[in-house]
Amino acid sequence: MSERLPISAVIITLNAASQLEPCLQSVQFCDDIVVVDSGSSDGTQALAQRYRARVIHCDWRGFGPQKQFAVEHAHHDWVLCLDADERVSSELQASIEQALQAPGHHAYRFPRCNRFMGRYLRHGEGYPDWSLRLFDRRHARWSDDRVHEKVLTAAAVGDLKGDLLHDSAETIESYLDKQNRYTTIAAEAAFARGKRASAAHLLLSPLIRFLKFYFFRLGCLDGLPGLVHILIGCGNSFAKYAKMAALQRKTQENK
């Protein structure tokens, strides 16, 4: 096998000790591991150091800025960006190492397989959930979005085989709490960009989303977990536009 280019794994954490170990185990093939922690109190830092990670403290900046900070502190230009509740499958590791022997692109994406209610979803919104996480930082960077961040690049993006496994082990309660926070941030960001919500958005967005993911993307094949996952997504669409509508009314009342 030809020698590949060196790679840094970068991970952001906050009180992730219960989830982080499988993630760290899966990136031991990387030449450098950076964990940017925003103030954990559960032993996350010590766990990361046991897996030869460099731990750097950074107060929370929002998802996009926090991940970009981690990328900038990597030792190598090629970076693999993971969340603490994700891990690289053996097939994906092989694809990454092969790609870095002679990269044909400056950025690569691969499917993410999400575990929800004890089941890895293989359809609907849960799969393939293409994720751009491997890139040359000289040609790509994370957006500044506080939530729903994405990698920005003008380069063509290649596809790799193998799944990034996402296992948050969240309860429904904590998952719904997180979605409530995310829809608030998304609504505020959309409103700040000048977007406005209408009755059509409130009515049609959840319906279209359900039809797309449950029927056309075959989420119906993922059983009850798939149905719950899609219905929560539909609720998120409604909640975002409802919160935008509330912001619109508040602005009008203050005029």
DAPE-V654772 format. One record per pair of residues at least 12 apart in sequence whose C-alpha atoms are under 6 Angstrom apart, sorted by the first residue. I is the first residue (numbers start at 0). J is the second residue. D is the distance in whole Angstrom. If there is no record, write none. Layout:
((I,J,D) (I,J,D))
This chain:
((2,100,6) (3,99,5) (3,100,4) (4,99,5) (5,30,6) (6,29,6) (6,30,6) (6,75,6) (6,77,5) (6,78,6) (7,29,6) (7,30,6) (7,31,4) (7,32,6) (7,73,6) (7,75,6) (7,78,5) (8,32,5) (8,78,6) (8,79,5) (8,80,6) (9,32,6) (9,33,5) (9,34,6) (9,80,5) (10,34,5) (10,81,5) (10,82,6) (11,34,6) (11,35,5) (11,36,6) (12,36,5) (13,36,6) (13,37,6) (13,39,5) (14,39,5) (14,41,5) (14,43,6) (15,43,6) (16,43,5) (18,84,5) (19,83,5) (22,85,6) (22,86,4) (25,86,6) (25,87,5) (32,52,5) (33,52,5) (33,53,5) (34,54,5) (35,54,6) (35,55,5) (35,56,6) (35,69,6) (36,56,5) (37,56,6) (37,57,5) (37,58,5) (37,59,5) (61,145,4) (62,145,5) (62,146,6) (63,141,6) (63,142,5) (63,143,5) (63,144,5) (63,145,6) (63,148,5) (64,143,5) (67,141,5) (76,135,5) (76,136,5) (77,134,6) (77,135,4) (78,133,6) (78,134,6) (79,132,6) (79,133,5) (80,132,5) (84,165,6) (84,166,6) (84,167,5) (85,164,5) (85,165,4) (86,163,6) (86,164,5) (87,163,5) (88,162,6) (90,161,5) (91,160,6) (91,161,4) (91,162,6) (104,157,6) (105,134,6) (105,135,5) (106,133,6) (106,134,4) (106,156,5) (107,131,6) (107,133,5) (107,156,5) (107,157,5) (107,158,6) (108,130,5) (108,131,4) (108,158,5) (109,129,5) (109,130,6) (109,158,6) (109,159,5) (110,127,5) (110,128,6) (110,129,4) (110,162,5) (111,127,6) (111,128,5) (111,129,6) (111,162,5) (111,163,5) (111,164,6) (112,126,6) (112,164,5) (112,165,6) (113,125,6) (113,165,5) (114,166,5) (116,224,6) (122,217,6) (122,218,5) (123,212,4) (123,213,6) (123,216,5) (123,217,6) (123,218,4) (124,212,6) (139,151,6) (139,152,5) (182,239,5) (186,239,5) (186,243,5) (196,240,5) (196,243,6) (196,244,5) (201,237,5) (201,240,6) (205,233,4) (205,236,6))
